[in-house]
Amino acid sequence: MTAATVLDRAGDQLGGFLPGFVGALALLLIGLLVAALLARAVRRGLAAAGLDDAAERWGVADVLERSGLGRSLSRIVGAAVRLTLSVVVVFAALTLLGLAFLSDSLNQSILFMPKVLAALVLVLAGIVLGALARSWVERTSAQLDLPVPLGPVAQALVVAVFAITAAAQVTVPIGFLVVILAILLGATVGAVGLAFGLGGREIATSLSAARYVRAALSEGQTIQVGDRRGTVQRIEAAATVLRDDATIIRIPNRRLVEEVVVIEDASLEPS
């Protein structure tokens, strides 16, 4: 085989490869540009439709910011659209190079892409709803004076449920994940039972004490409990509100039952 023959064959191969390479490069550049333009259009369209304003009202923007995703929900959706289209364009460009196995991979990827998008939506929804659930549980726990921090547990459970659902969407085996979730759920039930057992006892004591306080005291009386002194403004279910010269004092009803209460204006004591 002469050098001229080798050069001729190399030239033929290069001549057959160059059109495909140029076409793949053109498809890649144009496809990425179109993906960027479409993503921008989607982002602006969603923003104009009020998606970001709705996210601000619902508290979703705060959750996204705490998760490191920024405050704009429309920007996140636009980025997901751009990423999806970019992956399809890259596979299509590689297919033009004459790699046969990439053609099948491209078809499978395109068919698989909706599942990936659904999984991403589920994960994002889990993060948002988990943070909202944590805020609500923490507020409720504070109102009930529960001694167990249930907010992070509730958030972890919500995120875990959505993550397992997302994994199922992309055909990931979820048997082990379900076992982990069951263990977390069992631990949460135990923690909730303990919390309500401890916190509920205190609440029940205060509610029961309120009946005795209403029978012994009335609004307008001046009383002193320990170093606290004031006029009874109202008797609530869990506490009695006193007013000093410029101070509002809330004393748990159980203290008024368990401790010595000095009634300074005995004429106002109910008969």
DRENTORFI-568270 format. One line per field, with one value per residue (C-alpha): residue in three letters; x, y, z; residue number from 1. Coordinates in Angstrom, 1 decimal, decimal comma, always signed. Last residue first. Example, Ala and Ser with C-alpha at 12.3 -4.5 7.8 and 13.67 -1.06 7.14 Angstrom:
REM DRENTORFI-568270
resn	SER:ALA
east	+13,7:+12,3
north	-1,1:-4,5
up	+7,1:+7,8
resi	2:1
//
This chain:
REM DRENTORFI-568270
resn	SER:PRO:GLU:LEU:SER:ALA:ASP:GLU:ILE:VAL:VAL:VAL:GLU:GLU:VAL:LEU:ARG:ARG:ASN:PRO:ILE:ARG:ILE:ILE:THR:ALA:ASP:ASP:ARG:LEU:VAL:THR:ALA:ALA:ALA:GLU:ILE:ARG:GLN:VAL:THR:GLY:ARG:ARG:ASP:GLY:VAL:GLN:ILE:THR:GLN:GLY:GLU:SER:LEU:ALA:ALA:ARG:VAL:TYR:ARG:ALA:ALA:SER:LEU:SER:THR:ALA:ILE:GLU:ARG:GLY:GLY:LEU:GLY:PHE:ALA:LEU:GLY:VAL:ALA:GLY:VAL:THR:ALA:GLY:LEU:LEU:ILE:ALA:LEU:ILE:VAL:VAL:LEU:PHE:GLY:ILE:PRO:VAL:THR:VAL:GLN:ALA:ALA:ALA:THR:ILE:ALA:PHE:VAL:ALA:VAL:VAL:LEU:ALA:GLN:ALA:VAL:PRO:GLY:LEU:PRO:VAL:PRO:LEU:ASP:LEU:GLN:ALA:SER:THR:ARG:GLU:VAL:TRP:SER:ARG:ALA:LEU:ALA:GLY:LEU:VAL:ILE:GLY:ALA:LEU:VAL:LEU:VAL:LEU:ALA:ALA:LEU:VAL:LYS:PRO:MET:PHE:LEU:ILE:SER:GLN:ASN:LEU:SER:ASP:SER:LEU:PHE:ALA:LEU:GLY:LEU:LEU:THR:LEU:ALA:ALA:PHE:VAL:VAL:VAL:VAL:SER:LEU:THR:LEU:ARG:VAL:ALA:ALA:GLY:VAL:ILE:ARG:SER:LEU:SER:ARG:GLY:LEU:GLY:SER:ARG:GLU:LEU:VAL:ASP:ALA:VAL:GLY:TRP:ARG:GLU:ALA:ALA:ASP:ASP:LEU:GLY:ALA:ALA:ALA:LEU:GLY:ARG:ARG:VAL:ALA:ARG:ALA:LEU:LEU:ALA:ALA:VAL:LEU:LEU:GLY:ILE:LEU:LEU:LEU:ALA:LEU:ALA:GLY:VAL:PHE:GLY:PRO:LEU:PHE:GLY:GLY:LEU:GLN:ASP:GLY:ALA:ARG:ASP:LEU:VAL:THR:ALA:ALA:THR:MET
east	-70,0:-67,6:-64,6:-65,0:-65,0:-61,8:-59,7:-56,1:-56,6:-53,3:-52,8:-50,7:-49,5:-50,9:-54,2:-53,0:-49,9:-52,1:-53,8:-50,6:-49,9:-50,0:-48,8:-49,6:-47,4:-47,9:-49,4:-50,0:-52,5:-53,2:-54,2:-55,1:-53,7:-54,7:-58,4:-58,4:-59,4:-59,6:-58,3:-57,4:-55,6:-51,9:-49,2:-46,4:-43,7:-45,4:-48,9:-50,6:-54,2:-56,3:-59,8:-61,4:-62,3:-63,3:-61,5:-62,3:-64,8:-63,0:-59,7:-61,2:-62,4:-59,1:-57,2:-58,7:-57,5:-54,0:-53,7:-54,9:-52,4:-49,5:-50,6:-50,9:-47,3:-45,9:-48,2:-48,5:-44,7:-44,3:-47,0:-45,5:-42,0:-43,4:-45,3:-42,1:-40,0:-42,5:-42,6:-38,8:-38,6:-41,3:-39,4:-36,3:-38,2:-39,7:-36,2:-35,0:-37,9:-37,5:-35,8:-35,2:-37,7:-37,4:-40,9:-40,3:-37,4:-39,7:-42,2:-39,4:-38,3:-41,8:-42,3:-38,8:-39,4:-42,6:-41,0:-37,9:-40,1:-42,3:-39,1:-37,6:-40,8:-41,3:-38,9:-40,1:-41,1:-44,6:-45,7:-49,0:-48,6:-44,9:-45,7:-48,4:-45,9:-43,2:-45,7:-46,8:-43,2:-42,1:-45,1:-44,2:-40,6:-41,7:-44,2:-41,5:-38,9:-41,4:-42,7:-39,2:-38,6:-41,9:-41,2:-37,8:-39,3:-41,9:-39,1:-37,1:-40,2:-40,8:-37,2:-37,3:-38,9:-36,4:-33,5:-34,6:-34,8:-31,4:-29,8:-31,1:-29,5:-26,4:-25,7:-25,4:-22,6:-22,7:-21,7:-25,3:-26,2:-23,9:-25,9:-29,1:-27,7:-26,5:-29,9:-31,9:-29,7:-30,0:-33,8:-34,0:-31,5:-33,3:-36,7:-35,3:-33,7:-37,0:-38,8:-36,2:-36,5:-40,2:-39,9:-37,8:-36,5:-33,1:-32,5:-30,3:-32,9:-33,5:-34,3:-36,7:-38,5:-38,7:-40,1:-42,7:-44,2:-47,7:-47,7:-44,2:-44,8:-48,0:-46,0:-43,4:-46,1:-47,9:-48,6:-45,9:-43,4:-44,6:-44,2:-40,8:-39,5:-41,0:-39,6:-36,1:-36,2:-37,3:-34,4:-31,9:-33,1:-33,1:-29,4:-28,5:-30,2:-28,5:-25,0:-25,5:-27,2:-24,4:-21,8:-23,6:-24,0:-20,3:-19,3:-21,6:-20,3:-16,7:-16,9:-17,3:-14,6:-12,3:-12,9:-12,2:-9,2:-7,8:-8,4:-6,6:-3,7:-3,2:-3,3:-0,7:+1,5:+1,6:+0,0
north	+35,0:+36,2:+38,2:+41,9:+42,9:+41,0:+43,6:+42,5:+38,9:+37,1:+33,9:+31,1:+28,6:+25,4:+26,7:+30,1:+28,4:+25,9:+28,9:+29,9:+33,6:+36,1:+39,6:+42,8:+45,7:+49,5:+49,9:+46,2:+44,2:+40,5:+37,8:+34,4:+31,4:+28,2:+28,6:+32,3:+34,4:+38,1:+41,4:+40,5:+43,5:+43,1:+41,8:+39,3:+38,7:+35,5:+35,7:+39,0:+39,8:+42,9:+42,0:+43,5:+40,3:+37,5:+35,0:+31,8:+30,0:+31,2:+29,9:+26,5:+26,0:+27,3:+24,6:+21,9:+23,6:+24,2:+20,5:+19,3:+21,5:+20,2:+16,6:+17,2:+18,4:+15,2:+12,6:+14,8:+14,8:+11,1:+10,1:+12,4:+11,0:+7,4:+8,2:+9,9:+6,8:+4,6:+6,9:+7,0:+3,2:+3,0:+5,5:+3,4:+0,3:+2,2:+3,3:-0,3:-1,4:+1,7:+0,2:+3,2:+3,2:+6,9:+7,6:+5,3:+7,5:+10,5:+8,7:+7,9:+11,5:+12,7:+10,5:+11,4:+15,1:+14,9:+12,7:+14,9:+18,0:+16,4:+15,3:+18,8:+20,4:+17,8:+19,3:+17,4:+19,4:+20,3:+23,8:+23,5:+26,8:+26,1:+22,7:+24,3:+26,9:+24,2:+22,0:+24,8:+25,8:+22,2:+21,5:+24,5:+23,4:+19,9:+21,3:+23,2:+20,5:+17,8:+19,9:+20,3:+16,6:+15,8:+18,3:+16,7:+13,3:+14,4:+15,9:+12,7:+10,7:+13,0:+12,5:+8,7:+8,7:+11,2:+9,3:+6,0:+7,5:+9,2:+6,0:+4,1:+6,7:+6,8:+3,1:+4,0:+6,5:+8,3:+11,8:+12,9:+10,9:+13,1:+16,1:+14,4:+13,5:+17,0:+18,5:+16,2:+17,1:+20,8:+20,6:+19,1:+21,6:+24,5:+23,4:+22,8:+26,3:+27,8:+26,1:+27,3:+30,9:+30,8:+29,8:+32,9:+33,1:+31,4:+27,6:+27,5:+25,6:+28,6:+30,6:+28,0:+28,0:+31,8:+31,8:+29,2:+31,4:+31,3:+35,0:+35,0:+31,9:+33,6:+36,7:+34,4:+32,6:+35,8:+35,1:+37,6:+35,5:+32,4:+34,0:+35,4:+32,1:+30,2:+32,7:+32,5:+28,7:+28,9:+31,2:+29,1:+25,9:+27,6:+28,7:+25,2:+23,7:+26,2:+25,4:+21,7:+21,4:+23,3:+21,2:+18,0:+19,2:+20,2:+16,8:+14,9:+16,9:+16,4:+12,6:+11,5:+13,9:+12,7:+9,1:+9,9:+11,9:+9,2:+6,7:+8,9:+9,6:+5,9:+5,2:+7,9:+6,5:+3,2:+0,0
up	+97,5:+94,8:+96,1:+95,3:+99,0:+99,5:+97,6:+98,3:+97,3:+98,2:+96,3:+97,8:+95,3:+93,7:+92,4:+91,1:+89,8:+87,8:+86,2:+84,4:+85,1:+82,3:+83,2:+81,3:+82,4:+82,7:+86,1:+86,6:+84,6:+85,3:+82,7:+84,1:+82,2:+80,4:+79,6:+80,1:+83,1:+82,3:+83,5:+87,1:+88,7:+89,5:+91,7:+90,9:+93,6:+94,7:+93,5:+94,4:+93,7:+92,8:+91,8:+88,7:+87,0:+89,3:+91,5:+93,4:+91,1:+87,9:+89,4:+90,2:+86,7:+85,2:+87,1:+85,0:+81,8:+83,2:+84,3:+81,0:+79,2:+81,4:+80,8:+77,1:+76,8:+78,3:+76,7:+73,6:+73,2:+74,0:+71,5:+68,9:+69,4:+69,2:+66,0:+64,6:+65,4:+63,6:+60,6:+60,4:+60,5:+57,8:+55,7:+56,0:+54,9:+52,0:+50,9:+50,9:+48,6:+46,4:+43,4:+41,0:+38,1:+37,4:+38,7:+41,7:+42,7:+42,6:+44,9:+47,3:+47,3:+47,9:+50,9:+52,2:+51,9:+53,9:+56,5:+56,9:+57,3:+59,9:+61,8:+61,5:+63,0:+65,8:+68,4:+71,5:+74,7:+73,5:+74,7:+72,9:+71,2:+70,5:+69,0:+66,8:+65,5:+65,0:+63,2:+60,8:+60,0:+59,4:+57,2:+55,1:+54,8:+53,8:+51,3:+49,5:+49,6:+48,6:+45,7:+44,4:+44,7:+42,9:+40,1:+39,6:+39,5:+36,9:+34,8:+35,0:+34,0:+31,1:+30,0:+29,7:+26,2:+25,0:+26,6:+25,1:+21,6:+22,0:+23,4:+20,3:+18,1:+20,2:+19,3:+15,7:+16,1:+12,7:+13,8:+13,4:+16,6:+18,6:+17,7:+18,7:+22,0:+22,7:+21,6:+23,9:+26,8:+26,0:+25,8:+29,3:+30,8:+29,3:+30,5:+34,1:+34,0:+33,0:+35,8:+38,3:+36,9:+37,2:+40,9:+41,6:+45,2:+44,7:+44,8:+47,9:+50,0:+52,2:+49,1:+47,8:+51,1:+51,2:+47,7:+48,5:+51,2:+49,6:+48,8:+47,4:+45,3:+43,9:+43,0:+41,3:+39,3:+38,3:+34,6:+33,7:+35,7:+33,9:+30,5:+31,4:+32,5:+29,6:+27,1:+28,7:+28,6:+24,9:+24,1:+25,9:+24,2:+20,8:+21,4:+22,5:+19,5:+17,1:+18,5:+18,7:+15,3:+13,7:+15,4:+14,4:+10,8:+10,6:+12,0:+9,6:+6,6:+7,8:+8,3:+4,7:+3,5:+6,3:+5,3:+1,7:+2,5:+4,7:+1,9:-0,6:+1,8:+2,4:-1,4:-2,0:+0,7:-1,1:+0,0
resi	271:270:269:268:267:266:265:264:263:262:261:260:259:258:257:256:255:254:253:252:251:250:249:248:247:246:245:244:243:242:241:240:239:238:237:236:235:234:233:232:231:230:229:228:227:226:225:224:223:222:221:220:219:218:217:216:215:214:213:212:211:210:209:208:207:206:205:204:203:202:201:200:199:198:197:196:195:194:193:192:191:190:189:188:187:186:185:184:183:182:181:180:179:178:177:176:175:174:173:172:171:170:169:168:167:166:165:164:163:162:161:160:159:158:157:156:155:154:153:152:151:150:149:148:147:146:145:144:143:142:141:140:139:138:137:136:135:134:133:132:131:130:129:128:127:126:125:124:123:122:121:120:119:118:117:116:115:114:113:112:111:110:109:108:107:106:105:104:103:102:101:100:99:98:97:96:95:94:93:92:91:90:89:88:87:86:85:84:83:82:81:80:79:78:77:76:75:74:73:72:71:70:69:68:67:66:65:64:63:62:61:60:59:58:57:56:55:54:53:52:51:50:49:48:47:46:45:44:43:42:41:40:39:38:37:36:35:34:33:32:31:30:29:28:27:26:25:24:23:22:21:20:19:18:17:16:15:14:13:12:11:10:9:8:7:6:5:4:3:2:1
//
